[in-house]
Amino acid sequence: MNVAKAILKANEALTTAGITEPAREARSLLVFALARDASFIIAHPEYDLSDKEADNYAGYIERRAAREPFQYIVGRQEFYGMDFIVTPDVLIPRPETETLVEDAIDVIGKTNSPRICEIGTGSGCISISILKNVPDAQGLGVDVSEAALAVARRNSGMHGVADRLTLQKGNIFEGIADKFELIVSNPPYVPAKDIASLQAEVRDFEPHLALDGGESGLNIVERIISGSAPHLKPAGTLLMEIGFDQSARVRDLFDRAVWAEPQFLPDLQGFPRIAKAVIK
């Protein structure tokens, strides 16, 4: 089977499966299966796939048709201009989270040797992106999942920040005694009852541990807010991603005797996505 016929057949399979952009994903998965760049696919529609290449490609298309995320199949996702390793042990980095990174860099960019702490580090994409853009910063990334931490270690090594990012297993602030200029988090914030209605790619493949925010969706969010104050230096900042409709409830979780009035930063669609609060 040549390139043109392989893409046509894959496109049909992905269309039947309800994939939103079947032609694009069919081409991208063939690029991955052949270990070639996209220009080769375009320039050589007559190229005959070897048996191994055809089998690999068929397997990738079958997995995607079953709604396994493209990123888990190829093992990579771009975030904040960098490539990150992703596995089913970690959430797939998303564009809206780049807003958190951008503001974090702005918050600590002019501070000498700032220290940051990330609660629920997952793939490490947030901490690593911050450290890459603030060369004198030091980071601590905490996660309850050892498998997630293993992915973060690979990413920190790949991006050259392993010497500035300490990774440790723990539940929120468990075992942390230090104080930081900045605490960041993209915590679980989906209400437990809503998990079943999520897109199949998310519901069936991404780790529920990183999604499920309990009955209200704010169980972990509330614990991070209440636990952050003792770990922030004076005028330190908490930045945390939240659900698009949670800002009013999250605002009420901040004790005004401890925190200045929280702000809520919009994501790319204009939703209040990032909670930002400064310790008094």
C-alpha positions, 0 to 999 in steps of 0.5 A: 500500500502506498502513502496516498492509499494508506492515508485515504483508508485511514481517513475513512476509518477515523471519519467513521470513528467521529474524529474531528480532523481525520485527514490531518490526524491520518497524515500526522500518524503516518509521519510518525509511523514512517519516522519521516517529516511531513514534506516526505509524505506530501512529496512521495504519495507513491511511496510503498509502505513496508510490511512493518510500516503498514502494520505500525500505521494500522495499529496507530489508526486503530488506537486513535479510532478507539479514541485514544488521544493522539498525544499518547500514541506519539508520546509527545505534546508541544507546550509553551514552544517546547516538546514534552514527553507524555504518557497515560500517567500524566495529563496532556498539556493544554494551551489554556495552561500556558496562561498560567506559565506566562503570568508565573514568568512575569511574577518572578522574572525580576526576582533574584534567584526565585524559588517556585513550588508546583503542586501536582506536577504531572509531566512537569511542563509548567515548572520546566517552562518557567525554569527555562524562561527564568534561568536563575529560578529553582523549583520543587515539583510534588506529585502523589504519583510516582509514575507521573514523577518519572515522566517529569524527570525525563522531561526535566532532563530533556530540557536541561533543568534537572539540576534546578528542579527537585521532584518528590512524591507527596500529597499537596504540601506533605513533607514540605517545610520551605517557603517560596516566592511562587506556588503554582498548580493545575489541580484536579477540578472536575466535579466527580459527577461530571467525569462520565460526561467528559470527552471520550479521550479524556474520560477513558484515557487521561488519569482520573487522579489528575481530573477528579476534584471531588463532589464540588470539584474544589476539594483539592483547590481548597486544600491548596489555597488553605495550605499555601499561606505557610509556604509563601514568603511575604508578598508571595503569589499563588497561581492556580488553574481552575474550571471555567465556571468556578471563579466565584466559588474559588474567590470565597475560599480565600481568607481576606485576613491572609490574602489580598483580593484574588484576581482571575486571569482569562484564558484564550477564550476569555473564561476566568481560568487562572486564580491569582492571589498574593499573601499579605 
